[in-house]
Amino acid sequence: MPRLDPETGEPQYNKDGQPIYDGYCIELIGKLAETMEFDYEIVTPKSGSFGRRLTNGSWDGIVGDLMRGETDLAVAALTMTAEREEVIDFVAPYFEQTGILIVIRKPIRKTSLFKFMTVLRTEVWLSIVAALVLTGFMIWLLDKYSPYSARNNPDAYPYPCREFTLKESFWFALTSFTPQGGGEAPKALSGRTLVAAYWLFVVLMLATFTANLAAFLTVERMQTPVSSLEQLARQSRINYTVVESSTIHQYFINMKFAEDTLYRVWKEITLNATSDQAQYRVWDYPIREQYGHILLAINASGPVPDAKTGFQQVNDHADADFAFIHDSAEIRYEVTRNCNLTDVGEVFAEQPYAIAVQQGSRLQEDLSRALLEIQKERFLEQLANKYWNESARQACPDADESEGITLESLGGVFIATLFGLGLAMITLAWEVFYYKRKEKNKIQTIDTEKKQAFVEPVERKKKFSNNVARLRKRDKKKSDNTKTVTIGDTFKPVSEKVSYISVYPKGEYNP
């Protein structure tokens, strides 16, 4: 890999104007040069990359340079293929088995504070609310009209019992969903039958919700769009591509050609089977056809010019709807450096990396011995641990998939709790206001009654005084005419005997 300037990000060059490289193969060639004591110069192929057979039978890239004798050996991510071995020689593999792998962007989990509500559909939630309301109403109705309820049969229950008013009935139905239960149940058999059926409904609904919530949150964290090449070939939502004219691209072309050849041979065998070959007469093609579909999808998406472009396209598709099929070693290296990427499925079409030399080169045997020596020193293992360091993934914010359920998934539970606390405070304020208003009205009523109790005796006394004055006036008028009786503060006896009535009470008047 070209060494980049840490500040500008531009490739660095030596004093001769040649690019400076870093990487696994650079350290490997340096170790081989130290062990075998030779000097070397790194050159890049004049055209192409690893090598491709041209129409005239020649090769370009690294393989072409070795064929023409322009380079002595190639230390690169060069896989051993039978096609290449026809024109160049390979040394013993220096890297573990590599192959083809699929890389895709990690699907972004859509977070929602009320995600736990999506475990059940809206119609299920509405049905639960309807069952709660109907049960509360039925409990009140049965307790009111059943002759064996505590309300209608007080002789059988002399102790205090719960009175199932409409409010208490709804509260019982609601609290039955909680671990502590609804409290005291109705006394009548009809009410208890209803409550038993309702409790069975509550148990089943709580168990269903708990199981679905656990499975929902677990599957959400483990879910990936595809998990194998077969799944990738069967779906149509995710597009995918390869590097144009690479060994991976050629692999799918060859597999498509093999599928066509096998189908043609199977068809000929089936159609031309004689009576002695009845076992070949089958109606269904016994081999799964998938590489033809894969190659069509790759051509539809368009192969990319290099691996960097492929990884960039995967990273740009935040909806995880684009995949890149490439060399497994390079994909795993890129995954350790980019937290957005992840590899899916298993490695297939495995092949080893090997150092290539010119055909018949004397370096082949010397390089094999040098590789054995550095393998004994575990140098290659140290290099692999350096460049494919899985511990670098720990720096990613979501590197550990088993870290637990995030706050975003269950934040709605806390919001609902806070809403309940706020509603409780509002209810408390309303209760205090209602109580004070009720007490104020009560005091006003008492004051009014006191005023009426004070005013009524006064009016009665005033009325009585008016009656007495009227009576006095009448008696005076009569006495003026007859001169027989005197009513007043003093009494003067008359000569004739008369009877009189005292109109004043003996003591003080108390209304």
ZIRAMO-V729258 format. One record per run of one state. SS is the DSSP state (h for helix, s for strand, l for the rest). FROM is the first residue (numbers start at 1). LEN is the number of residues. Records with the same first field share a line. If there is no record, write none. Layout:
SS: FROM-LEN  FROM-LEN
This chain:
l: 1-1  3-1  5-6  12-1  14-5  20-1  22-2  37-16  54-5  60-1  68-5  75-4  80-2  86-3  94-4  106-9  120-2  146-20  176-13  223-6  235-4  242-1  244-3  272-3  281-10  302-2  305-2  317-5  338-3  352-1  358-5  377-2  388-2  396-11  483-29
s: 2-1  4-1  11-1  13-1  19-1  21-1  53-1  59-1  73-2  79-1  89-5  98-8  239-3  243-1  304-1  322-6  341-11  353-5
h: 24-13  61-7  82-4  115-5  122-24  166-10  189-34  229-6  247-25  275-6  291-11  307-10  328-10  363-14  379-9  390-6  407-76
